[in-house]
């Protein structure tokens, strides 16, 4: 039973250290997010998953970022794409090589 008592003591000591380390990591995540660091970068350097970093953020009053631009569907163009389409049409109207 002595071996079990020693193992239990070690387990409880490391459990306390683990809980303390987790709390420190959560605090550091919150500080980084409040300082404007990107959640992706915070997640990459933390011991937590992206979902847990999002949960930490919400639990600490940090609002999610507004969604960025979405990929455009077929047939929808941004101004640069429209200009490119116009150039392609003009090139298509040019005579083929050797033709005049």
Order of alpha helices (4+ residues) and beta strands (2+ residues): alpha-alpha-alpha-alpha
